[in-house]
Amino acid sequence: MRSIKNYDFLDNEQKEQFQALVMEILRARDFSDAKFHEVVKANERILAAPWNRALTRTLAETAALVQEFQDTLFRHKGGVQKLENVTDSAVESGGDVEQTLGAIRRGFREMVAMIEEDAEKMVALTLTDALTAIPNRRAFDEHIGRNIAVADQGQRQLSLFMLDIDHFKRFNDEHGHRIGDQALVVVGSILKGFADEMKQLEDREIFPARYGGEEFAVTLLDVAKKEAEELADIIRRKIERYNFVIRDPDGQILAAGIKINVSIGVAELLEDCPAAARDVPHLVDAADKALYLAKASGRNQVRGYVKG
């Protein structure tokens, strides 16, 4: 029988759920029709879960963008009304022609500046994860695509690590989704803080992003695999040391000292991807396999990709 780990179309959580389902069947030795139908339904839930999460996340992001777009339209409507009033006042004043035209030009310049500012905000919104305020999956795809082209052309090192919160479903079940969201925000904040620190101290380009669900991705241009593993372990330990404090709506502490751990898989473009397959899917797949290895080896650790 093939091991669950060989089914690469499944994500790590699905592999764990299928493994648990198989073990449950073997322990119970229940091969009845009723059990068969129960297993089929469980399979459907496991296979559909990532798509349902992705759909929910996409709908939430779309709703936020629609609201921002509506707000932008109202601002533009107000800007057009203001420009119209400025133009009418300038014309009706009967003053010097150059002064009148100057007032109209200033009105148009203010309107254009407002539109340009809103356009920049809209672009930034489409590339930012609404919950964690770090780059989202779309931003990651664009960034790593450009970096792979640069690295492959110039034979420069490009490392990637995939980071996943350990037992996140259990964490959500135990503490609630509000605290689960807080955990995601904290991980995103730690990643962003580390990237900012590396940029300020060493001028290193580290790009963190929320890949989806409880999984994050970090690209590191001009960073070798061994160093990437060391940096990943620094981040792992930062997250491991963080203490969550849960408060009620009145600010009273309900629980303190709550911890989360993460597992991280690391891969490097030139070292781990064949020359004919140096692209986003192969690099992500290598890092994801390293992540699965970290999970299978006990979690809360960093593992590099090992060619099979």
C-alpha positions as CSV (number, residue, x, y, z in Angstrom):
1,M,0.0,0.0,0.0
2,R,1.3,3.5,-0.8
3,S,1.9,5.7,2.1
4,I,-0.4,8.7,2.6
5,K,2.6,11.0,2.3
6,N,3.0,10.0,-1.4
7,Y,-0.3,11.6,-2.3
8,D,1.2,15.0,-3.2
9,F,-2.2,16.5,-4.3
10,L,-3.2,16.6,-0.6
11,D,-2.1,19.3,1.8
12,N,-0.5,18.4,5.1
13,E,-3.7,18.7,7.1
14,Q,-5.6,16.4,4.6
15,K,-2.8,13.8,4.8
16,E,-3.0,13.8,8.6
17,Q,-6.8,13.5,8.5
18,F,-6.7,10.6,6.0
19,Q,-4.1,8.9,8.1
20,A,-6.3,9.2,11.2
21,L,-9.3,7.9,9.2
22,V,-7.4,4.8,7.9
23,M,-6.1,4.0,11.4
24,E,-9.6,4.4,12.9
25,I,-11.0,1.9,10.3
26,L,-8.1,-0.6,11.0
27,R,-8.6,-0.4,14.7
28,A,-12.4,-0.8,14.6
29,R,-12.3,-3.5,11.9
30,D,-15.7,-2.3,10.8
31,F,-16.2,-3.0,7.1
32,S,-20.0,-2.7,7.1
33,D,-22.0,-0.8,4.5
34,A,-22.9,1.8,7.1
35,K,-19.2,2.3,7.9
36,F,-18.4,2.5,4.2
37,H,-20.9,5.3,3.6
38,E,-19.5,7.1,6.7
39,V,-16.0,6.9,5.3
40,V,-17.1,8.2,1.9
41,K,-18.7,11.2,3.5
42,A,-15.6,11.8,5.6
43,N,-13.5,11.6,2.4
44,E,-15.7,14.2,0.8
45,R,-15.4,16.6,3.8
46,I,-11.6,16.2,3.9
47,L,-11.2,16.8,0.1
48,A,-13.6,19.7,0.1
49,A,-12.2,21.5,3.2
50,P,-9.3,23.4,1.5
51,W,-11.6,24.6,-1.3
52,N,-14.3,25.7,1.2
53,R,-11.7,27.6,3.2
54,A,-10.3,29.3,0.1
55,L,-13.8,30.2,-1.0
56,T,-14.6,31.7,2.4
57,R,-11.4,33.7,2.4
58,T,-11.9,34.9,-1.2
59,L,-15.5,36.0,-0.4
60,A,-14.3,37.9,2.7
61,E,-11.6,39.7,0.7
62,T,-14.0,40.5,-2.1
63,A,-16.5,42.0,0.3
64,A,-13.8,44.2,1.8
65,L,-12.7,45.3,-1.7
66,V,-16.3,46.0,-2.7
67,Q,-16.8,48.2,0.4
68,E,-13.5,50.1,-0.3
69,F,-14.5,50.6,-3.9
70,Q,-17.9,52.0,-2.8
71,D,-16.2,54.3,-0.4
72,T,-13.8,55.4,-3.2
73,L,-16.8,56.1,-5.5
74,F,-18.4,58.3,-2.8
75,R,-15.1,60.2,-2.4
76,H,-14.8,60.8,-6.1
77,K,-18.4,61.9,-6.3
78,G,-17.6,64.5,-3.6
79,G,-14.5,65.5,-5.5
80,V,-16.4,66.0,-8.7
81,Q,-19.0,68.1,-6.9
82,K,-16.2,70.2,-5.4
83,L,-14.6,70.7,-8.8
84,E,-17.9,71.7,-10.3
85,N,-18.4,74.3,-7.5
86,V,-14.9,75.7,-8.0
87,T,-15.4,76.0,-11.7
88,D,-18.8,77.7,-11.3
89,S,-17.5,80.2,-8.8
90,A,-14.4,81.0,-10.9
91,V,-16.5,81.6,-14.0
92,E,-19.3,83.5,-12.3
93,S,-16.8,85.8,-10.5
94,G,-16.1,87.6,-13.7
95,G,-12.5,88.0,-12.7
96,D,-9.3,87.9,-14.7
97,V,-9.2,85.1,-17.3
98,E,-5.8,83.8,-16.1
99,Q,-7.0,83.7,-12.5
100,T,-10.2,81.9,-13.5
101,L,-8.2,79.3,-15.5
102,G,-5.7,78.9,-12.6
103,A,-8.5,78.2,-10.1
104,I,-10.0,75.5,-12.5
105,R,-6.5,74.0,-13.1
106,R,-6.0,73.7,-9.3
107,G,-9.3,72.0,-8.9
108,F,-8.5,69.5,-11.7
109,R,-5.0,68.8,-10.1
110,E,-6.6,68.1,-6.7
111,M,-9.1,65.8,-8.3
112,V,-6.4,63.9,-10.3
113,A,-4.2,63.6,-7.1
114,M,-7.1,62.1,-5.2
115,I,-7.9,59.6,-7.9
116,E,-4.2,58.5,-8.1
117,E,-4.0,58.1,-4.3
118,D,-7.2,56.0,-4.3
119,A,-5.9,53.9,-7.2
120,E,-2.7,53.1,-5.3
121,K,-4.7,52.2,-2.2
122,M,-6.9,49.8,-4.3
123,V,-3.8,48.1,-5.7
124,A,-2.3,47.7,-2.2
125,L,-5.6,46.2,-0.9
126,T,-5.7,43.5,-3.6
127,L,-2.1,42.5,-2.5
128,T,-2.6,42.6,1.2
129,D,-4.1,39.9,3.5
130,A,-7.0,41.6,5.3
131,L,-6.4,39.8,8.6
132,T,-2.7,39.8,9.1
133,A,-1.9,43.0,7.1
134,I,1.0,41.3,5.3
135,P,1.2,40.4,1.6
136,N,-1.4,37.8,0.5
137,R,-1.2,34.8,-1.8
138,R,-1.6,36.9,-4.9
139,A,1.3,39.2,-3.9
140,F,3.4,36.1,-3.1
141,D,2.8,34.6,-6.5
142,E,3.8,37.8,-8.2
143,H,6.8,38.3,-6.0
144,I,8.2,34.8,-6.2
145,G,7.6,34.6,-10.0
146,R,9.8,37.7,-10.5
147,N,12.5,36.4,-8.1
148,I,12.7,33.0,-9.7
149,A,13.3,34.7,-13.1
150,V,16.0,36.9,-11.6
151,A,17.6,34.0,-9.7
152,D,17.6,31.5,-12.5
153,Q,18.9,34.0,-15.1
154,G,21.8,35.2,-12.8
155,Q,22.4,31.9,-11.1
156,R,21.6,33.6,-7.8
157,Q,20.4,31.7,-4.7
158,L,16.7,31.9,-3.9
159,S,15.4,30.1,-0.8
160,L,11.8,29.6,0.2
161,F,10.3,28.3,3.4
162,M,6.7,27.3,4.1
163,L,5.6,27.7,7.7
164,D,2.5,26.1,9.2
165,I,1.0,26.5,12.7
166,D,1.0,23.1,14.5
167,H,-2.3,21.6,15.5
168,F,-4.1,24.8,14.5
169,K,-7.5,23.2,14.3
170,R,-7.1,21.9,17.8
171,F,-6.1,25.4,18.9
172,N,-9.2,26.9,17.3
173,D,-11.4,24.2,18.9
174,E,-9.9,24.9,22.3
175,H,-9.7,28.7,22.3
176,G,-12.2,29.8,19.6
177,H,-11.8,31.3,16.2
178,R,-11.3,34.8,17.5
179,I,-8.1,33.7,19.4
180,G,-7.2,31.6,16.3
181,D,-7.3,34.8,14.2
182,Q,-5.1,36.4,16.9
183,A,-2.6,33.6,16.5
184,L,-2.5,34.2,12.7
185,V,-2.0,38.0,13.3
186,V,0.8,37.3,15.7
187,V,2.6,35.0,13.3
188,G,2.2,37.6,10.5
189,S,3.5,40.4,12.8
190,I,6.6,38.3,13.8
191,L,7.4,37.6,10.2
192,K,7.0,41.2,9.1
193,G,9.0,42.4,12.1
194,F,11.8,40.0,11.3
195,A,11.8,41.0,7.6
196,D,11.9,44.7,8.5
197,E,14.8,44.1,11.0
198,M,16.8,42.2,8.4
199,K,16.2,44.9,5.9
200,Q,17.3,47.6,8.3
201,L,20.3,45.9,9.8
202,E,21.7,43.9,6.8
203,D,19.7,45.2,3.8
204,R,18.4,41.7,3.1
205,E,15.3,41.2,1.0
206,I,12.9,38.9,2.9
207,F,9.3,38.7,1.7
208,P,6.7,37.1,4.1
209,A,3.2,36.4,2.9
210,R,0.1,34.5,4.1
211,Y,-0.1,31.6,1.7
212,G,-3.5,30.4,2.9
213,G,-5.3,29.3,6.1
214,E,-2.6,28.8,8.8
215,E,0.2,28.5,6.3
216,F,2.7,31.3,5.5
217,A,5.5,31.5,2.9
218,V,8.7,33.5,3.0
219,T,11.1,34.1,0.1
220,L,14.7,35.0,0.6
221,L,16.7,36.2,-2.4
222,D,20.5,35.7,-2.3
223,V,20.2,33.4,0.7
224,A,21.6,29.9,0.6
225,K,19.6,27.0,1.9
226,K,21.7,26.4,5.1
227,E,21.4,30.1,6.1
228,A,17.6,30.0,5.3
229,E,17.2,27.1,7.7
230,E,19.0,29.1,10.4
231,L,16.8,32.1,9.8
232,A,13.7,29.9,9.8
233,D,14.7,28.5,13.2
234,I,15.2,32.0,14.6
235,I,11.6,32.7,13.5
236,R,10.4,29.4,14.9
237,R,11.9,30.2,18.3
238,K,10.4,33.8,18.3
239,I,6.9,32.3,17.7
240,E,7.5,29.5,20.3
241,R,8.4,32.1,23.0
242,Y,5.3,34.3,22.4
243,N,2.7,34.3,25.2
244,F,-0.9,34.8,24.3
245,V,-3.2,36.5,26.7
246,I,-6.9,36.0,26.3
247,R,-9.2,38.8,27.6
248,D,-13.0,39.1,27.8
249,P,-14.8,42.1,26.1
250,D,-14.2,44.1,29.4
251,G,-10.5,43.5,29.2
252,Q,-10.3,41.0,32.1
253,I,-7.7,38.3,31.6
254,L,-9.3,34.9,31.1
255,A,-6.1,32.9,30.3
256,A,-2.4,33.7,29.9
257,G,0.7,31.9,28.8
258,I,-0.9,30.2,25.8
259,K,1.7,29.0,23.3
260,I,1.7,28.1,19.6
261,N,4.4,26.2,17.7
262,V,5.2,26.2,14.0
263,S,6.8,23.7,11.6
264,I,8.9,25.0,8.7
265,G,10.1,23.4,5.5
266,V,12.9,25.0,3.5
267,A,14.0,24.6,-0.1
268,E,16.4,26.4,-2.5
269,L,15.8,27.0,-6.2
270,L,19.2,26.0,-7.7
271,E,19.9,23.2,-5.3
272,D,16.5,21.5,-5.0
273,C,14.8,22.1,-8.4
274,P,16.0,20.5,-11.7
275,A,17.4,22.9,-14.3
276,A,14.4,22.2,-16.5
277,A,11.9,22.8,-13.7
278,R,13.0,26.0,-11.9
279,D,9.6,27.5,-11.5
280,V,7.1,28.4,-8.8
281,P,5.3,25.0,-8.6
282,H,8.5,23.0,-8.2
283,L,10.0,25.3,-5.6
284,V,6.8,25.5,-3.5
285,D,6.4,21.7,-3.8
286,A,9.9,21.1,-2.5
287,A,9.4,23.5,0.5
288,D,6.0,21.9,1.1
289,K,7.5,18.4,1.2
290,A,10.1,19.6,3.6
291,L,7.3,21.1,5.7
292,Y,5.5,17.7,5.7
293,L,8.8,16.1,6.9
294,A,9.0,18.6,9.8
295,K,5.4,17.7,10.7
296,A,6.0,14.0,10.4
297,S,9.2,14.2,12.5
298,G,7.4,15.6,15.5
299,R,6.5,19.3,14.6
300,N,8.0,22.5,16.1
301,Q,11.1,22.2,14.0
302,V,12.8,23.2,10.7
303,R,13.6,20.7,8.0
304,G,15.2,21.2,4.7
305,Y,14.1,19.5,1.5
306,V,15.7,16.1,0.8
307,K,15.6,14.7,-2.7
308,G,14.0,11.3,-2.7
